[in-house]
Amino acid sequence: MRLTSLLRAPVRGWRERFDCAGRDVAHWFPGHMAKGLKDMQKRLRVVDCLLEVHDARIPLSGRNPLLQEALGIRPHLLLLNKMDLADLTHKPRILECLEQQGFTNVLFTDCLKDENIRKIIPHVTELISNSPRYQRNENVESCIMVIGVPNVGKSSVINSLRRVHLRKGKASLVGGAPGITRAVLTKIQVSERPIMFLLDTPGVLSPQIGCVETGLKLALCGAIRDHLVGEEVIADYLLYTLNQQQQFSYVERYGLDGPSDNVESVLKSIALSLGKTRRIKMLTGTGNVTVKAPNYNAAASEFIYTFRKGLLGKVMLD
């Protein structure tokens, strides 16, 4: 059973399912992703533990099984990051589902609160102490590989650990779009006691995302570049999700008359309220006339951006 089925019931008369309409968002595996996975495998001999970072809004879907298959011979800690954006009403149920999948070491984090970040190194230290170190017993330091799909906050976690434990600034690039980290980086120190280094890695999606809706969830959370799916498609899935969970803050934010299940109508209102228009030429009997029309693509981008900033309410997509 999907976790969202346990949330608030949708309003009667609205879409009960999102019509994928033959869309295919299942193929996005750029060359740097394949190379990144190979590089990770090569670096495994110096790795004591895997720190997998994933988006807390999609705790049960979208994770790349290839990462676990290729790298899973090491102790493993799953971080469900961006918890500040997720509806964690059913957190016990999430943990139960993950435990059924074999994941018993799970932490919810966000990089805004130090108390969440402080839990990571003690947990990792315990995992390493309870596991063989693969002929690295003579080394005092520990090396952790940070893995996950794109844009789930891997680099932000590394930088937060350095801030909390070393009082130092950023060592890994951070961005709002997927694909900022494109290669396995050199070791980055994040702790003195114990001495611990992390390896940042590029986000790696599954070469084939089996379910189109899973791809839409990944796209909505920013793991797939918007233009590859289509901003208006993502915006429509966002509207469907907000309405399903009765998150209607978009109505007041954009000055709508009320909740709507029609994405074209919503995007038109957003475009007009924010002045997002474009000039188009129309052919008339007296010649070409230039008129202003709503810029639906720009409105969709604004709608998606606002959601990703947490300004449209907390959701659970799984």
Salt bridges, closest charged atoms under 4 A:
ASP24 OD2 - HIS27 NE2 3.62
ASP39 OD2 - LYS35 NZ 3.03
ASP48 OD2 - ARG133 NH2 2.88
ASP48 OD2 - ARG136 NH1 2.45
GLU52 OE2 - ARG63 NE 2.89
GLU52 OE1 - HIS76 NE2 2.72
ASP55 OD2 - ARG57 NH2 2.74
GLU96 OE2 - ARG93 NH1 3.54
ASP114 OD1 - ARG163 NH2 2.46
GLU141 OE2 - LYS187 NZ 2.85
GLU213 OE2 - ARG2 NH1 3.50
ASP226 OD1 - ARG308 NH2 2.75
ASP236 OD1 - ARG15 NH1 3.07
ASP261 OD1 - ARG15 NH2 3.26
ASP318 OD1 - LYS217 NZ 3.09
